[in-house]
């Protein structure tokens, strides 16, 4: 009777086993976990919070969100550069 050291071995080793085949099924969307720190500017913070919408979309849906946020941030910056309208001049009172 063969002992444990003399047992017949078929030449395969568990470490020689082939790795499992890769799955080509799409992975469901998952949040990236990137923190969004408030800036203190309400318009900018609103735009940055919109980025959270991309966390629930497949990668091909991210572009629309990123373009929308970019457009909004550009509008916020443009508004900062706009000069305020001149104050209306008072009407002259021509009473005699």
C-alpha distances in whole Angstrom, upper triangle without the diagonal:
4,6,10,11,9,9,11,15,18,20,22,23,25,28,28,29,33,35,37,40,43,45,49,50,53,53,55,58,57,60,60,61,64,66,70,72,75,78,81,83,83,83,80,78,78,77,74,73,73,70,68,68,66,63,63,64,61,62,64,67,67,70,72,72,72,75,77,76,77,80,81,80,83,85,85,86,89,90,90,92,95,98,99,102,105,107,110,113,115,118,122,124,127,129,133
4,7,8,5,6,8,12,15,17,19,20,22,24,25,26,30,32,34,37,40,43,46,48,51,50,53,55,55,57,57,58,61,63,67,69,73,75,78,80,80,80,77,75,75,74,71,70,70,67,65,66,64,61,61,61,59,59,62,64,64,67,69,69,69,72,74,73,74,77,78,78,80,82,82,83,86,87,87,89,92,95,96,99,103,104,107,110,113,115,119,121,125,127,130
4,5,5,6,10,12,16,18,19,19,21,23,24,26,29,31,33,37,40,42,46,47,50,49,51,54,53,55,55,56,59,61,65,67,70,73,76,78,78,78,75,73,73,73,69,68,69,66,63,64,62,59,59,60,58,58,61,63,63,66,68,68,68,71,72,71,73,76,76,76,78,81,80,81,84,85,85,87,90,93,94,97,101,102,105,108,111,113,117,119,123,125,128
4,6,5,9,11,14,16,17,16,17,20,21,22,26,28,30,33,36,39,42,44,46,45,48,50,50,52,52,52,55,57,61,63,67,69,72,74,74,74,71,69,70,69,66,65,65,62,60,61,58,55,55,56,54,54,57,59,59,62,65,64,64,67,69,68,69,72,73,72,74,77,77,77,80,82,81,83,86,89,91,94,97,98,101,105,107,110,113,115,119,121,124
4,6,9,10,14,14,16,15,17,19,20,22,26,28,30,34,37,39,43,44,47,46,49,51,50,52,52,52,55,58,61,63,67,70,72,74,74,75,72,70,70,69,66,65,65,62,60,61,59,56,56,57,55,55,57,60,59,62,65,64,64,67,69,68,69,72,73,72,74,77,77,77,80,82,81,83,86,89,91,94,97,99,101,105,107,110,113,116,119,121,125
4,6,9,12,13,16,16,18,20,21,23,26,29,31,34,37,40,43,45,48,47,50,53,52,54,54,55,57,60,64,66,69,72,75,77,77,77,74,72,72,71,68,67,67,64,62,63,61,58,58,58,56,56,59,61,61,63,66,66,66,69,71,70,71,74,75,74,76,79,79,79,82,84,83,85,88,91,93,96,99,101,104,107,109,112,116,118,121,123,127
4,6,10,12,13,14,16,19,19,20,24,27,29,32,35,37,41,42,45,45,48,50,50,52,52,53,56,58,62,64,68,70,73,75,75,75,72,70,70,69,66,65,65,62,60,61,58,55,55,56,53,54,56,59,59,61,64,64,64,67,68,68,69,72,73,72,74,77,77,77,80,82,82,84,86,90,91,94,97,99,102,105,108,110,114,116,119,122,125
4,7,9,11,13,15,18,17,19,22,25,27,30,33,36,39,41,44,44,47,49,49,52,51,53,55,58,62,64,68,70,73,75,75,74,72,70,70,69,66,65,65,61,60,60,58,55,55,55,52,53,55,57,58,60,63,63,63,66,67,67,68,71,72,71,74,76,76,77,79,81,81,83,86,89,90,93,97,99,101,105,107,110,113,116,119,121,125
4,5,7,9,12,14,14,15,19,22,24,26,30,32,36,38,41,40,43,46,46,48,48,49,52,55,58,61,64,67,70,71,71,71,68,66,67,65,62,61,61,58,56,57,54,52,51,51,49,49,51,54,54,56,59,59,59,62,64,63,64,67,68,68,70,73,73,73,76,78,78,79,82,85,87,90,93,95,98,101,104,106,110,112,115,118,121
4,6,9,11,14,12,13,16,20,22,24,27,30,33,35,38,39,42,44,45,47,47,48,51,54,58,60,64,66,69,71,70,70,67,65,65,64,61,60,60,57,55,55,53,50,50,50,47,47,49,52,52,55,57,57,57,60,62,62,63,66,67,67,68,71,71,72,74,76,76,78,81,84,86,88,92,94,96,100,102,105,108,111,114,116,120
4,7,10,12,10,12,15,18,20,23,26,29,32,34,37,37,41,43,43,46,45,47,49,52,56,58,62,64,67,69,69,68,65,64,64,62,59,59,58,55,54,54,51,49,49,48,46,46,48,50,51,53,56,56,55,58,60,60,61,64,65,65,66,69,69,70,72,74,74,76,78,82,84,86,90,92,94,98,100,103,107,109,112,115,118
4,7,8,7,8,11,14,17,19,23,26,29,31,34,34,37,40,40,42,42,43,46,49,52,55,58,61,64,65,65,65,62,60,60,59,56,55,55,51,50,50,47,45,45,45,42,42,44,47,47,49,52,52,52,55,57,57,57,60,62,61,63,66,66,66,69,71,71,73,75,79,80,83,86,88,91,94,97,100,103,106,109,111,115
4,5,5,7,11,13,16,19,22,25,28,30,33,32,35,38,38,40,39,41,43,46,50,52,56,58,61,63,63,62,59,58,58,57,54,53,53,49,48,48,46,43,43,43,41,41,43,46,46,48,51,51,50,53,55,55,55,59,60,59,61,64,64,64,67,69,69,70,73,76,78,81,84,86,89,92,95,98,101,103,107,109,113
4,5,5,9,11,13,16,19,22,25,27,30,29,32,35,34,37,36,37,40,43,47,49,53,55,58,60,59,59,56,54,55,53,50,50,50,46,45,45,42,40,40,40,38,38,40,43,43,45,48,48,47,51,52,52,53,56,57,56,58,61,61,61,64,66,66,68,70,74,75,78,81,83,86,89,92,95,98,100,104,106,110
4,5,8,10,13,16,18,21,25,27,29,28,31,33,33,35,34,36,38,41,44,47,51,53,56,57,58,57,54,53,53,52,49,48,48,45,43,44,41,38,39,39,36,36,39,41,41,43,46,46,45,49,51,50,51,54,55,54,56,59,59,59,62,64,64,65,68,71,73,76,79,81,84,87,90,93,96,98,102,104,108
4,6,9,12,15,17,21,24,26,29,29,32,34,34,36,36,37,40,43,46,49,52,55,58,59,59,58,55,54,54,53,50,49,49,45,44,45,42,39,40,39,37,36,39,41,41,43,46,46,46,49,51,50,51,54,55,55,57,59,60,60,62,64,65,66,69,72,74,77,80,82,85,88,91,93,97,99,103,105,109
4,6,9,12,15,18,21,23,26,26,29,32,32,34,34,36,38,41,45,47,51,53,56,57,57,57,54,52,52,51,48,47,47,44,42,42,39,37,37,37,34,34,36,39,39,41,44,44,44,47,49,49,49,52,54,53,55,58,58,59,61,63,63,65,67,71,72,75,79,81,83,87,89,92,95,98,101,103,107
4,6,8,11,15,18,20,23,23,27,29,29,32,32,34,36,40,43,46,49,51,54,55,55,54,52,50,50,48,46,45,44,41,40,40,37,35,35,34,31,31,33,36,36,38,41,41,41,44,46,46,47,49,51,51,52,55,55,56,58,60,61,62,65,68,70,72,76,78,80,84,86,89,92,95,98,101,104
4,6,9,12,15,17,20,20,23,26,26,28,28,30,32,36,39,42,45,48,51,52,51,51,48,46,46,45,42,41,41,37,36,36,33,31,31,31,28,28,30,33,33,35,38,38,38,40,43,42,43,46,47,47,49,52,52,52,55,57,57,59,61,65,66,69,72,74,77,80,83,85,89,91,95,97,101
4,6,9,12,14,17,17,20,23,24,27,27,29,31,35,38,41,44,47,50,50,50,49,46,45,45,43,40,40,39,36,34,34,31,29,29,28,25,26,28,30,31,33,36,36,36,39,41,41,42,45,46,46,48,50,50,51,54,55,56,58,60,63,65,67,71,73,75,79,81,84,87,90,93,95,99
4,6,9,12,15,16,19,22,23,26,26,29,31,35,37,41,44,46,49,50,49,48,45,44,44,42,39,39,38,35,33,33,30,28,28,27,23,24,25,28,29,31,34,34,34,37,39,39,40,43,44,44,46,48,49,50,52,54,55,56,58,62,63,66,70,71,74,77,80,82,86,88,91,94,97
4,6,9,12,12,16,19,20,23,23,25,28,31,34,37,40,43,46,46,45,44,42,40,40,38,36,35,34,31,30,29,26,24,24,23,20,20,22,25,25,27,30,30,31,33,35,35,36,39,40,40,42,45,45,46,48,50,51,52,55,58,60,62,66,68,70,74,76,79,82,85,88,90,94
4,6,8,9,13,16,17,21,21,24,27,30,32,36,39,41,44,44,43,42,40,39,38,36,34,33,32,29,28,27,24,22,21,20,17,18,20,22,23,25,28,28,29,31,33,33,35,37,38,39,41,43,44,45,47,48,49,51,53,57,58,60,64,66,68,72,74,76,80,82,85,88,91
4,6,9,12,15,17,20,21,24,26,30,32,35,38,40,43,43,42,41,38,37,36,34,33,32,30,27,26,25,22,21,20,18,15,15,17,19,21,23,25,26,26,29,31,31,32,35,36,37,38,41,42,43,44,46,47,49,51,54,56,58,62,64,66,69,72,74,78,80,83,86,89
4,6,9,12,15,19,20,23,25,28,30,34,36,39,42,41,40,39,37,36,34,33,31,30,28,26,24,23,20,19,17,16,13,14,15,18,19,22,23,24,25,28,29,30,31,33,35,35,37,39,40,41,43,45,46,48,50,53,54,57,60,62,64,68,70,72,76,78,81,84,87
4,6,9,12,15,16,20,22,25,27,31,33,35,38,38,36,35,33,32,31,29,27,26,24,22,21,19,16,15,14,12,9,10,12,14,16,18,20,20,22,24,25,26,28,30,31,32,34,35,36,38,40,41,42,44,46,49,51,53,56,58,60,64,66,68,72,75,78,80,84
4,6,9,12,13,16,19,22,24,28,30,33,35,36,34,33,31,30,29,27,25,24,22,20,18,17,15,13,12,11,9,10,13,14,15,18,20,20,21,24,25,25,27,29,30,30,33,35,35,36,39,40,41,43,45,48,49,52,55,57,59,63,65,67,71,73,77,79,82
4,6,10,12,15,18,21,22,26,28,31,33,33,32,31,29,27,26,25,23,21,20,18,16,14,12,10,9,9,7,10,12,13,14,17,18,18,19,22,23,23,25,27,28,29,31,33,33,35,37,38,39,41,43,46,47,50,53,55,57,60,63,65,68,71,74,76,80
4,7,9,12,14,17,19,22,24,27,29,29,28,27,25,24,22,21,19,18,16,14,12,11,9,7,6,6,5,8,11,10,11,14,15,14,16,19,19,19,22,24,24,25,28,29,29,31,33,34,35,38,39,43,44,46,50,51,53,57,59,61,65,67,70,73,76
4,6,9,12,14,16,20,22,25,27,28,27,26,24,22,21,20,18,16,16,13,11,11,9,6,6,8,9,10,13,13,12,16,17,15,16,20,20,19,22,24,24,25,27,29,29,31,33,34,35,37,39,42,43,46,49,51,53,56,59,61,65,67,70,72,76
4,5,8,10,12,16,18,21,24,24,23,23,21,19,18,17,15,13,13,10,8,9,8,4,7,9,11,11,15,14,12,15,17,14,15,19,19,17,20,22,22,22,25,27,26,28,30,31,32,34,36,39,40,43,46,48,50,54,56,58,62,64,67,69,73
4,6,9,11,15,18,20,23,24,23,23,20,18,19,17,14,14,14,11,9,11,9,7,10,11,12,11,15,14,12,15,17,14,14,18,19,17,19,22,22,21,24,26,25,26,29,30,31,33,35,38,39,42,46,47,50,53,56,58,62,64,67,70,73
4,6,9,12,15,18,21,22,22,22,20,17,18,17,14,13,14,11,10,13,11,9,12,14,15,15,18,18,15,18,19,17,16,20,20,18,20,23,22,21,24,26,25,26,30,30,30,33,35,38,39,42,45,47,49,53,55,58,61,63,67,69,72
4,7,10,13,15,18,19,20,20,17,15,16,15,11,11,13,10,9,13,11,10,14,15,17,16,19,18,14,17,18,15,14,18,18,16,17,21,20,18,21,24,22,23,26,27,27,29,32,35,36,39,42,44,46,50,52,55,58,61,64,66,70
4,6,10,12,15,17,17,18,15,12,14,14,10,10,13,10,10,13,13,12,15,17,19,19,22,20,17,19,20,17,16,19,19,16,18,21,19,18,21,23,21,22,25,26,25,28,30,33,34,37,40,41,44,48,50,53,56,58,62,64,67
4,6,9,12,13,13,14,11,9,11,11,7,7,10,9,9,12,13,13,16,18,20,19,22,20,16,18,19,15,14,17,17,13,15,18,16,14,18,19,17,19,22,22,22,25,27,30,30,33,36,38,41,44,46,49,52,55,58,60,64
4,6,9,11,12,14,11,8,11,12,9,9,13,12,12,16,17,16,19,21,24,23,25,23,20,22,22,18,17,20,19,15,17,19,17,15,19,20,17,18,22,22,20,24,26,28,29,32,35,36,39,42,44,48,51,53,56,58,62
4,6,8,9,11,8,6,9,11,8,9,12,13,13,16,18,18,21,23,25,25,27,24,21,22,22,19,18,20,18,15,17,19,16,14,17,18,15,16,20,19,18,21,23,26,26,29,32,33,36,39,41,44,47,49,53,55,58
4,5,8,9,7,6,10,11,9,11,14,14,16,19,20,21,23,25,28,27,28,26,23,23,23,20,18,20,19,15,16,18,15,12,15,16,13,13,17,16,15,18,20,22,23,26,29,30,33,36,38,42,45,47,50,52,56
4,6,9,8,7,10,12,12,13,16,17,18,21,22,23,26,27,30,29,31,28,25,26,25,22,21,22,20,17,18,19,16,14,17,17,13,14,18,16,14,18,20,21,21,25,27,28,31,34,36,39,42,44,48,50,53
4,6,5,6,9,10,11,12,14,16,18,20,22,23,25,27,29,29,30,27,24,24,23,20,19,20,18,15,16,16,13,11,14,13,10,11,14,12,11,15,16,18,18,21,24,25,28,31,33,36,39,42,45,47,51
4,6,5,6,9,10,10,13,15,16,18,20,22,23,25,28,28,28,25,23,23,22,19,18,19,17,14,16,16,12,11,14,13,10,13,15,13,13,17,17,19,19,22,25,25,28,31,33,36,39,42,45,47,51
4,6,5,6,9,10,11,14,16,17,19,21,23,23,26,26,26,23,21,21,19,16,16,16,13,11,12,12,8,8,11,10,7,10,12,10,11,14,15,18,18,20,23,24,27,31,33,35,39,41,45,47,50
4,5,5,6,9,10,11,14,16,17,19,21,22,25,24,24,22,19,19,18,15,14,15,13,9,10,11,8,6,10,10,7,9,12,11,11,15,16,19,19,22,26,27,30,33,35,38,42,44,47,50,53
4,5,5,6,9,10,12,14,16,17,19,21,24,23,24,21,19,19,18,15,14,16,14,11,13,14,11,9,13,13,11,13,16,15,15,18,20,22,22,25,29,30,32,36,38,41,44,46,50,52,55
4,6,5,7,9,11,12,14,16,18,19,22,22,23,20,17,18,16,13,13,15,12,9,12,13,9,10,13,13,11,14,16,15,16,19,20,23,23,25,29,29,32,35,37,40,44,46,49,51,55
4,5,5,7,10,11,12,15,17,17,20,19,20,17,14,15,13,10,10,11,8,6,8,9,6,7,10,10,9,12,14,14,15,18,19,22,23,25,29,30,33,36,38,41,45,47,50,53,56
4,5,5,8,10,11,13,15,16,19,18,19,17,14,15,14,10,10,12,10,7,9,12,9,8,12,13,12,14,17,17,17,20,22,25,25,28,32,33,36,39,41,44,48,50,53,55,59
4,5,6,8,10,11,13,15,18,18,19,16,14,16,15,11,11,14,12,9,12,14,12,12,15,16,14,17,20,19,20,23,24,27,28,30,33,35,37,41,43,45,49,51,54,56,60
4,5,6,8,10,12,12,16,16,16,13,11,13,11,7,9,11,9,7,10,12,10,11,14,15,14,17,19,19,20,23,24,27,28,30,34,35,37,41,43,45,49,51,55,57,60
4,5,6,8,10,11,13,13,14,12,9,11,10,7,7,10,9,7,10,12,11,12,15,16,16,18,20,21,22,24,26,29,30,32,36,37,40,43,46,48,52,54,57,60,63
4,5,5,8,10,13,13,15,12,10,13,13,9,10,14,12,11,14,16,15,15,18,20,19,21,24,24,25,27,29,32,33,35,39,40,42,46,48,50,54,56,60,62,65
4,5,6,7,11,12,13,10,8,11,10,7,10,12,11,10,14,15,15,16,19,20,20,22,24,24,26,28,30,33,33,35,39,40,42,46,48,51,54,56,60,62,65
4,5,5,8,8,10,7,5,9,9,6,8,11,11,11,13,16,15,16,19,20,21,23,25,26,27,29,31,34,35,37,41,42,44,48,50,53,56,59,62,64,68
4,6,8,9,12,10,8,12,13,10,11,15,15,14,17,19,19,19,22,23,23,25,28,28,29,32,33,37,37,40,43,45,47,51,53,55,59,61,64,67,70
4,7,9,11,9,9,13,13,11,13,16,16,16,19,21,20,21,24,25,25,28,30,30,32,34,35,39,39,41,45,46,48,52,54,56,60,62,65,67,71
4,6,8,6,7,10,10,9,12,14,14,15,18,19,20,21,23,25,25,27,29,30,32,34,35,38,39,41,45,47,48,52,54,57,60,63,66,68,72
4,6,6,7,10,11,11,13,15,16,17,19,21,22,23,25,27,28,29,31,32,34,36,37,41,42,44,47,49,51,55,57,59,63,65,68,71,74
4,5,5,8,10,11,11,14,15,16,17,19,21,21,23,25,26,27,29,31,32,34,35,39,40,43,46,48,50,54,57,59,62,65,68,70,74
4,6,7,9,10,11,13,14,16,17,18,20,22,23,25,26,27,29,31,32,34,35,39,40,42,46,48,50,53,56,58,61,64,67,69,73
4,6,6,7,9,11,12,13,15,16,18,19,21,22,24,25,27,28,30,31,33,36,37,39,43,45,47,50,53,55,58,61,64,66,70
4,6,5,6,9,10,11,12,14,15,16,18,20,21,22,24,26,27,29,30,34,35,37,41,43,45,49,51,53,57,60,63,65,69
4,5,5,6,8,10,10,12,14,15,16,18,20,21,22,24,26,27,28,32,34,36,39,41,43,47,50,52,55,58,61,64,67
4,6,5,6,9,10,11,12,14,15,17,18,20,21,23,25,26,27,31,32,34,37,39,41,45,47,49,53,56,58,61,65
4,5,5,6,9,10,11,12,14,15,16,18,20,21,23,25,26,29,30,32,36,38,40,44,46,48,52,54,57,60,63
4,5,5,6,9,10,10,12,14,15,16,18,20,21,23,24,28,29,32,35,37,40,43,46,48,52,54,57,60,63
4,5,5,6,9,10,10,12,14,15,16,18,20,21,22,26,28,30,33,36,38,41,44,46,50,52,55,58,61
4,5,5,6,9,10,11,12,14,15,17,19,20,21,25,26,28,31,33,35,39,41,44,47,50,53,55,59
4,5,5,6,8,10,10,12,14,15,17,19,20,24,25,27,31,32,35,38,41,43,47,49,52,55,59
4,5,5,6,9,10,11,12,14,16,17,18,22,24,26,30,32,34,38,41,43,46,49,52,55,58
4,6,5,6,9,10,10,12,14,16,16,20,22,24,27,30,32,35,38,40,44,47,49,52,56
4,5,5,6,9,10,11,13,15,15,19,20,22,26,28,30,33,36,38,42,45,48,50,54
4,5,5,6,9,10,11,13,14,18,19,22,25,27,30,33,36,39,42,45,48,51,54
4,5,5,6,9,10,11,12,16,18,20,24,26,29,32,35,38,41,44,47,50,53
4,5,5,6,9,10,10,14,15,18,21,24,26,29,32,35,38,41,44,46,50
4,5,5,7,9,10,13,14,17,21,23,25,29,31,34,37,40,43,46,49
4,5,5,7,9,12,14,17,20,23,26,29,32,35,38,41,44,46,50
4,5,5,6,10,12,15,18,21,23,27,30,32,35,38,41,44,47
4,5,5,8,10,12,16,18,21,24,27,29,33,36,39,41,45
4,6,8,10,13,16,18,21,24,27,30,33,36,39,42,45
4,6,9,12,15,18,21,24,27,30,32,36,38,41,45
4,6,9,12,15,18,20,24,26,29,33,35,38,41
4,6,9,12,15,17,21,23,26,29,32,35,38
4,6,9,12,15,18,21,24,27,30,32,36
4,6,9,12,15,18,21,24,26,29,33
4,6,9,12,15,18,21,24,26,30
4,6,9,12,15,18,21,24,27
4,6,9,12,15,18,21,24
4,6,9,12,15,18,21
4,6,9,12,15,18
4,6,9,12,15
4,6,9,12
4,6,9
4,6
4
